[in-house]
Amino acid sequence: MNLAGLSSIFFLATVKFSVSTIPGPGLGLSFVETFLAAFLGGSISATFFYFASEFVIQWAQKRRLKKEELLLQQGKEIKKRKIFTKLNRFIFILKSKLAIYGICFWVPFFFSVPLGCIIVAKLYGKEARTYPLIVLGMAINALITTSLVYGIHGFF
């Protein structure tokens, strides 16, 4: 058992899940070892950031309010926040087209796991099925990416 390889995949999956299985064959890990290391790393990170997201969101709001208050005390004008930004439009399109399943499965995969889980919690944090869908998405995505990596590695 290659503990250095397993821990490398595990810690890479905690941050950037979509590329975490790529080093598996090069590190001499089996398909199952790579899958489990990526799945566990992504799931543990998703668990932490999903349940900590409420704290992060509240912290960001308090920080923004303090900044605005400081600007008012200095006599400066507060810029109005744009509502219809490109990112907000993109998130709205994703939410309307993919619904809860697509958001829970793909946002932590394409964005980083921490950012993706915070976005999912912001959009669907009140629904009980959100967290299990994130973990299911991690398992499916780990299976798909591991299969692709080992399939391509076996082909070449």
Secondary structure, DSSP 8 states (H G I E B T S, - for coil): --HHHHHHHHHHHHH-GGGTTTTTTTTT--HHHHHHHHHHHHHHHHHHHHHHHHHHHHHHHHHHHHHHHHHHHTT-------SS-HHHHHHHHHHHHHHHHHHHHHHHHHS-HHHHHHHHHHHHTT-TTHHHHHHHHHHHHHHHHHHHHHHHHHH-
